[in-house]
């Protein structure tokens, strides 16, 4: 069964290759979408090539709704987008995928039923298909090579849906262990200052205070884990042992 997550339906209009349908399913499920609709697939349905390409997203193909026409596929929707590189003279709002999916998220949150149509691989949607859309999604691609593979277009739009509808962590640091606490970093700094002082590192004397301050500042800038601190302690201990290995 499809998930209960509110989301748009992705409608594949007359797709030609099973591999592209499978790639579209993978792209959708990568970003939590599982409402696939297909109109008049060229090679019939079900399609084993689609299943093979879908891999872990095969459930979307099992649950896909199959229609004969575009009109039937979007009949129950309240707002429809058409993805196309060529508006073909029809007067409609034209949005980037980012803006369209932000708008779609708002409409769905207000109780609307949204569909996004994707045209067949060779020539894209016909005017009769586009005429049924309320707005057009136009991907800002290289104008000298504007053709997007069906799976790519679905993936890109699904990604923008995820960005618009989910809490996204834009930056993080994955640590293999616990982060070091301030007092642990302080002990590490003291260890290095003590041993470096014995080695004559803080020279000349009138620059010693500045050098120690810069070293402390270096430690505070590093995102150290407890394991990192232990390794750095061990490095310094081993260097001291190596220096004293001959008993001098």
C-alpha positions as CSV (number, residue, x, y, z in Angstrom):
1,X,0.0,0.0,0.0
2,X,1.2,3.6,-0.7
3,X,2.4,5.5,2.4
4,X,0.1,8.0,4.1
5,X,2.5,10.9,3.5
6,X,0.8,13.8,1.6
7,X,2.5,14.2,-1.7
8,X,1.9,14.8,-5.4
9,X,1.3,12.1,-8.0
10,X,3.9,11.7,-10.7
11,X,2.2,10.9,-14.0
12,X,4.3,9.3,-16.8
13,X,2.6,10.1,-20.1
14,X,3.0,7.4,-22.7
15,X,6.5,6.2,-21.5
16,X,8.4,4.3,-24.1
17,X,11.1,2.3,-22.4
18,X,10.6,0.1,-19.4
19,X,14.1,1.0,-18.1
20,X,13.1,4.6,-17.9
21,X,9.9,3.8,-15.9
22,X,12.0,1.8,-13.5
23,X,14.5,4.6,-13.2
24,X,11.6,7.0,-12.5
25,X,10.4,4.7,-9.7
26,X,13.8,4.6,-8.1
27,X,14.1,8.4,-8.3
28,X,10.7,8.8,-6.7
29,X,11.3,6.4,-3.9
30,X,14.8,7.9,-3.2
31,X,12.9,11.0,-2.0
32,X,9.9,9.4,-0.4
33,X,7.4,9.6,-3.2
34,X,5.3,6.5,-4.1
35,X,2.3,7.8,-6.1
36,X,3.0,6.8,-9.7
37,X,0.5,7.0,-12.5
38,X,1.2,5.7,-16.0
39,X,-0.7,6.4,-19.2
40,X,-0.6,4.1,-22.2
41,X,2.9,2.6,-21.7
42,X,4.2,1.8,-25.2
43,X,5.4,-1.8,-24.4
44,X,2.4,-2.7,-22.3
45,X,2.1,-3.4,-18.6
46,X,3.6,-5.0,-16.4
47,X,7.0,-4.5,-17.8
48,X,9.9,-6.7,-16.6
49,X,12.6,-4.2,-17.8
50,X,11.0,-1.6,-15.5
51,X,11.0,-4.1,-12.6
52,X,14.7,-4.9,-13.1
53,X,15.7,-1.2,-13.2
54,X,13.5,-0.2,-10.3
55,X,15.4,-2.5,-8.0
56,X,14.3,-1.8,-4.4
57,X,11.5,0.5,-5.6
58,X,9.6,-2.2,-7.3
59,X,6.6,-1.7,-5.0
60,X,5.9,1.6,-6.8
61,X,5.4,-0.3,-10.0
62,X,3.2,-2.9,-8.4
63,X,1.0,-0.1,-7.0
64,X,1.1,2.2,-10.1
65,X,-2.2,3.2,-11.5
66,X,-2.5,2.6,-15.2
67,X,-4.7,4.9,-17.5
68,X,-5.5,5.0,-21.1
69,X,-5.4,8.8,-21.5
70,X,-3.9,11.9,-19.9
71,X,-7.4,13.2,-19.1
72,X,-8.2,10.1,-17.0
73,X,-4.8,10.2,-15.2
74,X,-5.3,13.7,-13.9
75,X,-9.1,13.8,-13.6
76,X,-9.2,13.8,-9.8
77,X,-6.5,16.4,-9.3
78,X,-7.0,20.0,-8.4
79,X,-3.7,21.3,-9.8
80,X,-1.5,19.9,-12.5
81,X,2.1,20.7,-13.6
82,X,3.6,19.7,-16.9
83,X,7.4,19.3,-17.2
84,X,8.5,20.5,-20.6
85,X,11.4,22.3,-22.1
86,X,9.1,23.9,-24.7
87,X,5.9,25.8,-23.6
88,X,4.9,25.7,-27.3
89,X,3.1,29.1,-27.3
90,X,0.6,28.2,-24.6
91,X,0.1,30.9,-22.0
92,X,0.7,29.4,-18.6
93,X,2.9,30.2,-15.6
94,X,6.3,28.8,-16.0
95,X,8.2,27.8,-12.8
96,X,11.5,26.2,-11.9
97,X,11.3,22.8,-10.3
98,X,12.2,24.4,-6.9
99,X,9.5,27.1,-7.1
100,X,6.9,24.5,-8.4
101,X,7.5,22.0,-5.6
102,X,7.3,24.8,-3.0
103,X,4.0,25.8,-4.5
104,X,2.9,22.2,-4.7
105,X,3.8,21.6,-1.0
106,X,1.6,24.6,0.0
107,X,-1.3,23.4,-2.2
108,X,-1.2,19.9,-0.8
109,X,-1.0,21.2,2.8
110,X,-4.2,23.1,2.1
111,X,-5.9,19.9,1.0
112,X,-5.3,20.0,-2.8
113,X,-4.5,17.0,-5.0
114,X,-1.5,17.8,-7.2
115,X,-0.1,15.9,-10.1
116,X,3.2,16.4,-12.1
117,X,3.2,15.1,-15.6
118,X,6.3,13.9,-17.4
119,X,6.2,13.4,-21.2
120,X,7.4,10.5,-23.3
121,X,11.2,10.2,-23.9
122,X,11.4,10.9,-27.6
123,X,9.4,14.1,-28.2
124,X,7.9,15.1,-24.8
125,X,4.3,16.0,-24.2
126,X,2.0,17.1,-26.9
127,X,0.0,20.3,-26.7
128,X,-3.1,18.4,-25.8
129,X,-1.3,17.1,-22.7
130,X,0.2,20.4,-21.8
131,X,-3.2,22.2,-22.2
132,X,-4.5,20.1,-19.3
133,X,-1.8,21.5,-16.9
134,X,-2.3,24.6,-14.8
135,X,1.4,25.5,-14.9
136,X,4.6,24.4,-16.5
137,X,7.8,23.2,-14.9
138,X,10.9,24.3,-16.9
139,X,14.3,23.0,-15.8
140,X,17.1,25.6,-16.2
141,X,19.3,23.3,-18.3
142,X,22.0,24.1,-20.9
143,X,20.0,25.7,-23.8
144,X,22.3,23.9,-26.3
145,X,21.4,20.5,-24.8
146,X,18.0,20.8,-23.1
147,X,16.9,17.2,-23.4
148,X,16.5,15.4,-20.1
149,X,16.1,11.7,-19.7
150,X,12.7,10.8,-18.1
151,X,14.4,9.2,-15.1
152,X,16.6,12.3,-14.6
153,X,13.7,14.7,-14.8
154,X,11.7,12.7,-12.3
155,X,14.7,12.4,-9.9
156,X,15.3,16.2,-10.1
157,X,11.7,17.1,-9.4
158,X,11.5,14.5,-6.6
159,X,14.6,16.0,-5.0
160,X,13.0,19.5,-5.1
161,X,9.8,18.1,-3.6
162,X,11.9,16.6,-0.7
163,X,13.6,20.0,-0.2
164,X,10.3,21.8,-0.1
165,X,8.4,19.3,2.1
166,X,10.9,17.9,4.6
167,X,13.3,19.2,7.2
168,X,16.7,19.1,5.5
169,X,20.0,19.3,7.4
170,X,22.2,21.3,5.0
171,X,25.5,20.7,6.9
172,X,26.7,18.3,9.5
173,X,29.8,16.6,10.8
174,X,29.5,12.8,11.2
175,X,31.8,11.7,14.0
176,X,32.8,8.1,14.6
177,X,32.6,8.6,18.4
178,X,31.8,11.1,21.1
179,X,32.9,14.7,20.7
180,X,35.7,15.7,23.1
181,X,34.7,18.0,25.9
182,X,36.4,21.3,26.5
183,X,38.4,20.1,29.6
184,X,39.7,17.1,27.5
185,X,41.0,19.5,24.8
186,X,42.4,21.7,27.5
187,X,44.4,18.7,28.9
188,X,45.7,18.0,25.4
189,X,46.8,21.6,24.9
190,X,48.6,21.5,28.3
191,X,50.3,18.2,27.3
192,X,51.6,19.7,24.0
193,X,52.7,23.0,25.6
194,X,54.6,21.2,28.3
195,X,56.5,18.9,25.9
196,X,57.0,21.6,23.3
197,X,58.4,23.9,25.9
198,X,60.8,21.2,27.0
199,X,61.9,20.8,23.4
200,X,62.6,24.6,23.1
201,X,59.7,25.2,20.6
202,X,58.6,28.4,22.2
203,X,61.5,30.6,21.1
204,X,62.4,33.4,21.2
205,X,61.1,34.1,24.7
206,X,59.4,37.4,23.8
207,X,57.2,35.5,21.3
208,X,56.4,32.6,23.6
209,X,53.1,34.0,24.9
210,X,51.8,34.6,21.3
211,X,52.9,31.2,20.1
212,X,51.1,29.5,23.0
213,X,48.0,31.5,22.3
214,X,48.0,30.6,18.7
215,X,48.5,27.0,19.5
216,X,45.5,27.1,21.9
217,X,43.4,28.7,19.2
218,X,44.4,26.0,16.8
219,X,43.1,23.3,19.2
220,X,39.8,25.1,19.7
221,X,39.2,25.3,16.0
222,X,39.6,21.6,15.5
223,X,36.4,19.4,15.7
224,X,38.0,16.7,17.9
225,X,36.4,13.5,19.1
226,X,37.6,11.8,22.3
227,X,39.3,9.2,20.1
228,X,41.2,12.0,18.3
229,X,42.4,13.4,21.6
230,X,43.7,10.0,22.8
231,X,45.5,9.6,19.5
232,X,47.2,13.0,19.7
233,X,48.2,12.3,23.3
234,X,49.7,9.0,22.2
235,X,51.6,10.7,19.3
236,X,53.3,13.1,21.7
237,X,54.1,10.3,24.2
238,X,55.7,8.2,21.5
239,X,57.7,11.1,20.1
240,X,59.1,11.7,23.6
241,X,59.9,8.0,24.1
242,X,61.6,8.0,20.7
243,X,63.7,11.0,21.6
244,X,64.8,9.3,24.9
245,X,65.3,5.8,23.5
246,X,69.1,5.9,23.9
247,X,68.8,7.0,27.6
248,X,70.0,10.6,26.9
